[in-house]
Amino acid sequence: MTTIRDWVGFWDNPHSIYVNARHADVHYRDVAEAIVRLLPGPDARVLDFGCGEALHADLVAAAARTLVLSDAAPSVRRNLATRFAAVPNIAVASPEELRGEPDGSFDLIVANSVVQYLSRADLDALLAQWRRLMSPSGALIVADVIPPDVGAVSDLVALLRYAAANGFLIAAGIGVARTAFSSYRKLRTELGIAKYTEAEFRGILAAAGFTAERLPANIEHNPARISFRARRTDAPARAGS
């Protein structure tokens, strides 16, 4: 039995975060469609950081010039490379490989459901990297930030509502019980997850050289969590602003 000691190890091994194939499919489709809506235009160069299995990344690639999928888990990257081998404008990169990308390589960077698994030091380092990789007029989407007052009950209610709306409610009920005894629950207890108020996270972004706005809705299914759009503080003025 594999001993999982950190979040990268968790995502690199089989897990039950998605209660069945239907759950995974609708989740990744919803995320992909949300990213498409946030694209600045059809010529956008996009980085999806911490992308997971990204089952519907081809939808994003069809609406953008290029899409780089990046995940820390080697098995996830292998799956992505195989799944999208026939899509010419999708590339797969490790976080370490992104360090070699030129400044200003991306017009849109998305980090969805990532920051809760990062230490503050790692978050600050990634914000600096993302700022370097953004084009001067680009945008950073940081989604699914968890406020301190949002806990397990909110997560459960949001999941069950999402499951009921998308046809996997029975599987979700079974999955919730399974998760209570899973390595995810153990890791979350041992390592914790990072939570930020809206004002606190705005301050973190400001200290990293960004101005930020809260998006009207979270990219993920839990409406109690927060998504931000951030731009470099030295970004050129946008039309209509």
N, C-alpha and C positions, 0 to 999 in steps of 0.2 A: 504493500500500500504506500502510495506517495505521501510524504510528509510535506504539507504546504505551509510555508513560513511567512510569506508576504503576498501582497496583492498581485504582483506580476505572476508569481507561482500559481495563484488561484486561477487567473484567467488563462494560463498556459495549460491547464489541465481540464478534463471534463467537469462540468458543473451544472447546476440546476437552476440558475438564475431565471432562465426562460422555461416556463412550466411545460411547454410542448412546442412543436414546430410552428404551429399557428401563432403562438405568442411571439416567437422570434421574428417570424415573417412580418407581422403587422408592426411590431416595434421598429424594425430596421426600415421598413417602407415609410413609416411616419417620419422618422428622422431624416431619411433621404429627401422626402418631399419638403420638409421644413428647410433643409439646406438649400434646395433649389429656389425656394421663395426668398431666401436671403442673398442669393447671388447678385453681385453688382451688374452683371451682364453676361452675354454668351462668350465673351473673350476672357472670362475670369480664370485665374490660376488658383486652385483650391487645395488646401491642406486639411485633411480630417485627421486630427491628432487623437490617439486613443480610440480609434474607430471601431474596435471590436470586429465582429464578423462582417459587418457592413454588407448585408445580403443584397441590398438594392443600390449599391454605389453606382451601378451603371446608369441609374436615373440622373444622378448628379453629373456624371461624366458626359451624358448626352446633352446637358445644358451648359457645359463649361468648356473652356479650352483644354485644361489639364486638371487631373485630380491625383494627388498623392495621398495614399492611405498609410498611416503610420500607427503602429501598435508595438508595445514593449514585449509582448508575448511571442516567442518564436513560432509556436504552433499556429497561432492566429495569422501571422504573416505568411506562413506556408499555405494555409488555406486560401487566403486572399489572392496570393500569386497564382494559384491553380484556378480559382474561380474566375478571375478576370484576365486570364492570359490572352484571351482573344479581343480584349478591349484596348485599342492602341493608346488611348490617352489616359489610362490608369496605370500608375506606378505604385509600388509598395516599398516602404522604407522603414528601417528601425529608427527609434529616436536618436541613436548615435549617428546614423548616416545623415540626419538632417543638419547636423553641425557643419557639414561640408557644403550645404546649399548656399548660394550667393545671397547677399543682402537684398531685400526687396523681392524675393522670389514668388510671393503669394499675394493675391488680391483679397482672399478670404481665408481665414484660419478658423477652424471649428474645433473646440474642445468640449465635447458633450459628455456629461457624467464622468468627469475626470478629476476635478479638483478635490472632491471629497476623499480621494485615495492618496493625496499628496501631503507630505509634510510642508510646513510653511517655507522652509528653505528650498525645497524642490519646486514649490509653486513660484517663488520669486525667480529662481533660475530659469524656469520655463517661460515666464512672462518676459524676461529679458531676451530669451531666444526668439520667442514669437514676435516681439517688437522688431527685432533685427530682420526677421524673415518677411515681415509685412512690407508691401509697397507703401509709399508715402500716403496714398489715398485709400489704403486697404482697411479692412475691418477684421476684428477678432470677435468671435462669438464664444462666450463662456457660458455653458448651459448646465442646468440641473444643479445649481448651487443650493445647498441645503441650509436653511435658516436654523438657528439653535432651537426654536420652538417646534420644529417639525420632526416627529419621531416615528416609531414603528406603527402606531395606530394610523397616522396619516398615510404612510406607505401602503398599509394593508387596504385601507378604504380606496385609495387611488387605484391600486392594482385590481381590486374586485370590480370597480366600476369600469375600468378599461377592459377587463375580461368579459364582462357582461355585454359591453358594446361591440365586442369583436369576436364573440362566439367561442370563448374558451373558459367559461366560468367554472365548470366542474373541474377542469384540469388545474385552474388557479387555486381552488380550494385544496386540492391534493398537494399542489406545489407549496403552498404556504406551510402546511404541516411538515413537509419534507425539509423545507429550508430551516425550520426550527432546530433541526439536528444536523445541519450541513456544515461544511468547512467555512462557508460564507459567514454564518452566524458566529462560529468560533473565532474567525479572524476579526470580525467586526468588534467582538468583545475584547479581544486581546490587543488589537492595534488601534481600534477606534476609527472614526471617520471625521473629517474636518467639516465644521459648520461655521457659517458666517452670516451676520446680519447684512441687509442690503447696504447700509451705510459703511459697515466695516469692509465689505468687499469693494465698494467704490473707492474707499481709501487705499486699499491695496493696489488697485489698478492705477490710481492717481500717482502713487509713489513709484510705480513702474513706468510712468510716462504715458499714461493713457487718459483720455476722457471717456466717460461711459454713460450709457443709457440703459434702463431696464426695458427689455422687450415686453410687449403687451401680454404674451403668454410664454410659458416655459416650453422648450422644445420637447421634453419628455412628457409622459402621461400624467405626472403628479403636478397639479396646478399650484400646490403650496411651495414648490421649489422655484428658483429664479433663474432666468436667462438674461445675460447682458450682451450688448454690442459695444465694443470699445474701439476707439481710434487713437492713433498716435497724437500726442498733444501738438506736434508740429505738422499735422496733416493739413494740406491745402484746403481752403474753404470750398464747400460743395455747392453746386448750383441750387438755388432756392433757399440756402441757409442764411 
